[in-house]
Amino acid sequence: MRTLAAALLLALASCAADSYQRAKVPPQDVEVSSSSVSRIYLLRMREAKGYYRTVHVEDGDREIGRIGNDHFLCWERSPGRTLVTLEIEPVELAGKRSSEIFVDADCEAGKAYYYALTVDASWEKPSVRQLDAAEARELLKGLSLPPED
């Protein structure tokens, strides 16, 4: 019985992704730390749990981090247009390949932008949608930042 329990724990642990953030985490007690920068939040929604093993995030050529279950990433950048890339590894690797999603963000100085990674259940494909600030703040209460790497 112990062997079965240990095997089950090991299997569950292998599905969990290590989360980290390489970009500096800005102070969370303000919307944006300066009127000369933009802030981006990327939330991994609960309904995506079990669909993706890891989600690796880059802003242009800059690695932001990797987001696992129940986490979000947050970083600040220079204003302007950017392409945020999410490389998504599925939980079941057999017969499935990693996929990429691109978010074309045109960020204004002094503003925060909120995006949610979710799953289109009918197609079982990842998708990203932009959130309004009030909805995002409510969702952030149930998520945490990963450790800085």
Sequence and secondary structure as in RCSB ss.txt:
>XXXX:A:sequence
MRTLAAALLLALASCAADSYQRAKVPPQDVEVSSSSVSRIYLLRMREAKGYYRTVHVEDGDREIGRIGNDHFLCW
ERSPGRTLVTLEIEPVELAGKRSSEIFVDADCEAGKAYYYALTVDASWEKPSVRQLDAAEARELLKGLSLPPED
>XXXX:A:secstr
 HHHHHHHHHHHHHHS   EE S    TTSS S TT EEEEEEE GGGTTTEEEEEEEETTEEEEEE TTBEEEE
EE SEEEEEEEEEEES  TT   EEEEEEEEE TT EEEEEEEEETTTTEEEEEEE HHHHHHHHTT B   B 
